[in-house]
Amino acid sequence: MEQNEGMGGGATWWSGGIEEQYYWGAASLAQLGWAISSFRRGYAGDSRLMPIKAFGIASLFLGSVATATMGSLRASGIRSWLSVLP
């Protein structure tokens, strides 16, 4: 963890602070909510745009899983892949 010099050295969201996992969790929850609301809204409009909307919704679901995973890793103390490798 880096310390912020000149700013008191407190834990902040950009330096790997204690509250960092809450930002990852909030981002995951926002993406998941947006994906579910888009999915429930269903298809409307031109049929040529349906694959683009499906790709967008799938990307939101995958993004929410990725941000939840990063939040879990950060909360457990894993900061880089070098900490996982033997």
TORBA-367674 format. One record per residue (C-alpha): x, y, z; residue number from 1; residue in three letters. Coordinates in steps of 0.1 Angstrom, whole numbers. Layout:
% residues N
+-------+-------+-------+------+--------+
|  east | north |    up | fimi | tidren |
+-------+-------+-------+------+--------+
|     X |     Y |     Z |  NUM |    ALA |
...
+-------+-------+-------+------+--------+
//
This chain:
% residues 86
+-------+-------+-------+------+--------+
|  east | north |    up | fimi | tidren |
+-------+-------+-------+------+--------+
|     0 |     0 |     0 |    1 |    MET |
|    13 |    34 |    -9 |    2 |    GLU |
|    11 |    63 |    15 |    3 |    GLN |
|     0 |    97 |     3 |    4 |    ASN |
|    28 |   121 |    12 |    5 |    GLU |
|    17 |   157 |    19 |    6 |    GLY |
|   -19 |   147 |    25 |    7 |    MET |
|   -15 |   131 |    59 |    8 |    GLY |
|    -9 |    96 |    46 |    9 |    GLY |
|   -44 |    85 |    53 |   10 |    GLY |
|   -61 |    56 |    36 |   11 |    ALA |
|   -78 |    67 |     4 |   12 |    THR |
|   -95 |    49 |   -24 |   13 |    TRP |
|   -66 |    53 |   -49 |   14 |    TRP |
|   -39 |    40 |   -26 |   15 |    SER |
|   -54 |     7 |   -16 |   16 |    GLY |
|   -71 |    20 |    15 |   17 |    GLY |
|   -94 |     1 |    37 |   18 |    ILE |
|  -126 |    13 |    20 |   19 |    GLU |
|  -115 |     4 |   -15 |   20 |    GLU |
|  -136 |   -28 |   -16 |   21 |    GLN |
|  -167 |    -7 |   -11 |   22 |    TYR |
|  -161 |    11 |   -43 |   23 |    TYR |
|  -156 |   -22 |   -62 |   24 |    TRP |
|  -188 |   -35 |   -46 |   25 |    GLY |
|  -208 |    -4 |   -55 |   26 |    ALA |
|  -195 |    -5 |   -91 |   27 |    ALA |
|  -205 |   -42 |   -93 |   28 |    SER |
|  -239 |   -35 |   -79 |   29 |    LEU |
|  -245 |    -6 |  -103 |   30 |    ALA |
|  -235 |   -27 |  -133 |   31 |    GLN |
|  -256 |   -57 |  -122 |   32 |    LEU |
|  -287 |   -34 |  -116 |   33 |    GLY |
|  -282 |   -18 |  -150 |   34 |    TRP |
|  -279 |   -52 |  -167 |   35 |    ALA |
|  -310 |   -66 |  -150 |   36 |    ILE |
|  -331 |   -35 |  -158 |   37 |    SER |
|  -320 |   -36 |  -194 |   38 |    SER |
|  -327 |   -73 |  -196 |   39 |    PHE |
|  -362 |   -70 |  -181 |   40 |    ARG |
|  -370 |   -41 |  -203 |   41 |    ARG |
|  -367 |   -65 |  -232 |   42 |    GLY |
|  -363 |   -59 |  -269 |   43 |    TYR |
|  -378 |   -28 |  -285 |   44 |    ALA |
|  -369 |   -11 |  -317 |   45 |    GLY |
|  -352 |   -21 |  -350 |   46 |    ASP |
|  -344 |   -58 |  -353 |   47 |    SER |
|  -310 |   -50 |  -367 |   48 |    ARG |
|  -299 |   -35 |  -333 |   49 |    LEU |
|  -309 |   -66 |  -313 |   50 |    MET |
|  -274 |   -82 |  -314 |   51 |    PRO |
|  -258 |   -50 |  -302 |   52 |    ILE |
|  -282 |   -47 |  -273 |   53 |    LYS |
|  -276 |   -84 |  -264 |   54 |    ALA |
|  -238 |   -78 |  -265 |   55 |    PHE |
|  -242 |   -47 |  -243 |   56 |    GLY |
|  -263 |   -66 |  -217 |   57 |    ILE |
|  -239 |   -95 |  -217 |   58 |    ALA |
|  -210 |   -71 |  -212 |   59 |    SER |
|  -227 |   -55 |  -182 |   60 |    LEU |
|  -232 |   -89 |  -166 |   61 |    PHE |
|  -196 |   -99 |  -172 |   62 |    LEU |
|  -184 |   -66 |  -160 |   63 |    GLY |
|  -203 |   -69 |  -128 |   64 |    SER |
|  -188 |  -103 |  -121 |   65 |    VAL |
|  -153 |   -89 |  -129 |   66 |    ALA |
|  -157 |   -60 |  -105 |   67 |    THR |
|  -171 |   -82 |   -78 |   68 |    ALA |
|  -141 |  -105 |   -82 |   69 |    THR |
|  -117 |   -76 |   -80 |   70 |    MET |
|  -134 |   -63 |   -49 |   71 |    GLY |
|  -132 |   -97 |   -32 |   72 |    SER |
|   -95 |  -100 |   -41 |   73 |    LEU |
|   -88 |   -65 |   -28 |   74 |    ARG |
|  -108 |   -72 |     4 |   75 |    ALA |
|   -88 |  -104 |    11 |   76 |    SER |
|   -55 |   -85 |     8 |   77 |    GLY |
|   -44 |   -97 |   -27 |   78 |    ILE |
|   -30 |   -67 |   -44 |   79 |    ARG |
|   -12 |   -82 |   -74 |   80 |    SER |
|    -8 |  -115 |   -92 |   81 |    TRP |
|    27 |  -119 |   -78 |   82 |    LEU |
|    11 |  -124 |   -43 |   83 |    SER |
|    -8 |  -154 |   -57 |   84 |    VAL |
|    21 |  -171 |   -75 |   85 |    LEU |
|    43 |  -195 |   -55 |   86 |    PRO |
+-------+-------+-------+------+--------+
//
